[in-house]
Amino acid sequence: MTVASVDDFIDAQSDEQVRDDRRVIIKMMSAATGDKPAMWGPGIVGFGSVPLKYASGRELDRPVCAFSPPKAKLKLYRMD
């Protein structure tokens, strides 16, 4: 997670419809997870946190679900 503002990130999207759509997705994912949105890197809005451990022993936290709002296509992520 980063300290970057989700609102600033969404507001920076150039298309009004894209901004409105992403705000709807934020409401839906917040309701589904019970978590507030947070920036996970420079371009992913995530909700919640779950530990992930690789076979190599490396550990990190991942969002429970997330989305990335690029201009052309919306990408949704769900972690098991």
C-alpha positions, -999 to 999 in steps of 0.1 A, spaced: 0 0 0 11 36 -5 0 68 11 -12 83 -23 -47 95 -25 -73 73 -42 -95 104 -48 -66 123 -64 -59 93 -86 -95 89 -98 -98 127 -103 -67 126 -125 -85 104 -151 -92 125 -181 -126 112 -190 -156 121 -168 -174 88 -175 -143 69 -166 -141 88 -133 -178 81 -126 -175 44 -134 -145 40 -111 -163 57 -82 -191 32 -87 -166 3 -86 -151 18 -54 -185 18 -37 -192 -18 -48 -158 -32 -37 -159 -13 -4 -194 -28 3 -182 -63 -7 -150 -62 14 -159 -38 42 -126 -21 35 -117 14 24 -98 19 -9 -61 24 -9 -35 28 -36 -13 -2 -42 14 12 -63 10 40 -88 -20 26 -107 -40 0 -86 -68 7 -62 -71 -21 -37 -93 -31 -8 -82 -50 23 -50 -69 27 -41 -105 27 -6 -121 32 9 -140 3 37 -164 7 57 -178 -22 72 -213 -23 106 -195 -21 96 -182 14 92 -146 2 62 -129 18 42 -98 10 8 -83 14 -17 -82 -15 -52 -65 -17 -82 -88 -13 -96 -73 -45 -85 -44 -66 -89 -26 -99 -67 -7 -123 -84 21 -143 -64 25 -175 -80 45 -203 -90 17 -227 -99 -13 -205 -108 -18 -168 -89 -45 -150 -104 -62 -120 -84 -84 -96 -95 -108 -69 -72 -127 -46 -80 -162 -33 
